[in-house]
Amino acid sequence: MDIISRFREFFGGYEITGTIEHLIVGLGNPGGRYEDTRHNAGFMAVDYIAGRAGVTVNRLKFKSLCGDGALGGKRVLFLKPTTYMNLSGQAVCEAMDFYKIPQSNLLVISDDTSLPVGGLRIRRKGSDGGQKGLRNIIMLSGSDEFVRIRVGVGQKPYPDMDLSDWVLSRFTSQDQKLFCEILPKIHSATLQILSGDIDGAMKDANVRGQGSG
């Protein structure tokens, strides 16, 4: 078996063909200042999933860093908006319009302060739950009917702490460990969602976690 065949076998045995069918978006803020902060959980998850598919998310397009490849037998565009969190919808809608991707083929991964670190929640559709990146996507796309994976980053430790200070803080070493442990589960859930088994992904992945919060 040649090296290309081995590579394809390792990453799922799929060859990249055809046009882009699915959009997988991780929400966060660009730049070193925000790297590895709780609010960038979506960025980190997309980097992990894309890395498992042999894709680097580093091409500038659609007001984003992006990369495309094969995942679960589907041609996928991985997207990390560089618009900053609150304007994420600009990047998402540009990419969806360009490739004519339907809302049903959009998956968004974001942080969730209502879940402890290590917690995971998947929803077919629904409100933004206070997450401003999701809010902007819903507002600009005109619909909340897209799948989202919400990754727990913990609740703020003190009631009077500003929420923005909390989400822009970096994980503690213990929370970082818990977050890294949930990444393979996010990857598995993404594969289930791409296969059309959203109910199975919700059943398998909706866990509370044990970290901060």
N, C-alpha and C positions, 0 to 999 in steps of 0.2 A: 504493500500500500504506500503511495507516494505521500509527501508531506502535506499537500493540499487536502487530500482525502482524509488524512489523519486529523487535520485541523477541523474539517467539517464534521467528522464523526464526534470529536471531542465537544464541539459546541452545538450538537444536536443533529448533525447529519444533513443540514439544509443548505442548499445553494441559493445565492441571492439572484433572483430573477424577477422580471416584471416591475411594475410601478409600485410606489409606496402606498400601502393600504392602511397602516395604523400609525397613530401618533402617540408616543409615550412621553409625557412631560413631567419633569421634576421641577418643583417650585423652590425659589431661593433668591438670594441677592448676589450679584457679581462682585468680584474683586477680593483681594487678600484680606481686607478688613473683616469680611463676613465669612471667610472660609472656616468650615467646621463648626459653625454656630448652629444652635438648635433650629433656627428658622431655615437653615439650608439642608434639612433632612431630605427633602425631595431631590436636591442636586446630588447628594451623596448616594441616594438609592438608585438614581438613574445611572450614575457613573458605575455603580456595582453591576447593575443588570446589563448595561451596554458592554462592560468589560468581560462579563461571562459569555457574551456573543462575539467577542473579538473586535468590538467597535470602540473607537475613541471619540468622545464628544467634544470636538475642538474646532469645528468649522463655523465661521461666522456667516449666518444667514437668518433671515426672518427675525431680526432683532434678538438673536439667540446664538448660543453655541449649540451645534447640532452634529449628528453623525447618523448614518443609516446602515442597516444591515439586516440579516435574517435572524428571526427569533421565533421559535415555535412554528416554523414553516411559513411565517408571514414576513413580508417586507415591511420593515418598521423604521420610522424616523424618531430618533431620540432627541429631545429638545430641552435645553436649559435657558429660559429667557434671561436676557441681559437688561431688561427694562426696569429692574427692581421689582420686588414682590407685588406692589399695589397695581402695577400696570401689566401684569403677566398676560392678560387677555389679548393685548396688541400682538404679541409674538405668536400666541397660540392660533389666533384667528387668521393671521397672515399665512401660516403654514397650512392650516386646514383649507383655506381658500385656494392656495396654489396647487395643492395635490387633490383637491375635491374630496377630502376625507370627511365622511359623515360623522355626526356627533356620536353615533354608536361605536365608532372605532377610535374614540379619544379616551385615553387613560391618563389621569393626573395624579401625581404622588405629592403629598404635602405634609407638613408638620401639623400636629394636633396637640394643643396644650391641655386638653381635657383627658388625655390618656397618659398613664405613666410611661416612662421610657421602657421600651420593649413591648409596648402595646401596639396593636394593629387593628384597624377597622376598615372594612370595604363596604362601599355603598354603590348601588346602581345609578342613583341620581339623588337630588335633594338640595337643601339649602347649603350656603357656604359655611354655616356653623361658626361664623365670626372670622374665618380665614380670608384675609383681604385679597390674596391672589386668586382663590377660587371665586370670590365675589366678582372680581373684574372679568374673569373668564365667562361667568354666567351672564354678566351685564352685556358684554360686547358680542357674545355669540347668540344671545337671546334665548338661551335654554340652559336648564340645569340637568338635562338628561344625558349625562356622561358618567362613566365609572370613575370613581376616585378611591385611592388607597391613602388612608390617613395614618400617619406614623406618630406614635406617642413620643413627645419630648418632655413630658412632665409639667405639672402645674407650678406656677411661681411659688417660691418658698414662703413668702410673706405677703399677707393680704394687701399691704400698702405699697408693695413693689410695683413699679411701672411694668406693664406687660411687655412693652417693646424692649426694655432693658433685659428682661428674662429671655425672650426668644433670640435676642442678639448676643446672648452669652454662650460660651462654649461648654460642651459637656464635661462633667467631672470624669475622672478616669473610670469610675465604676459605671457611670451612665454611658460612657463611650463603649465600654465592653458590652453592655446590654444592647446598645444600638447595633453594634456590629453583629451580634448574635441573631438579630431579627432580619438582617439583610437577605440571607438565603430563603427565608420564608416569603419575603417580598418578591423575590425572583420566582419562586414556585407559584405564587398567587398570580403574577403577571402572565406566566405561561398558561395557567388555567383560564384566565380572562381572555387571552388571545384565542384559545381553543373554543371559546363560547360558553365555557362552564363557569359562569359568574356565580351561580348559587353555590357550587362546590368551593370556589375560592372564598366566598363569604363564610361558609361553614368552617373551612379549615383554618382561615387566617384571622378571624375575629377573636383576638386574645387581649387580655387586659395588661399584661406586663407587670414588672415588679420594681421598676426604678422610681425616680423622683416623681412625686405627685400621688 
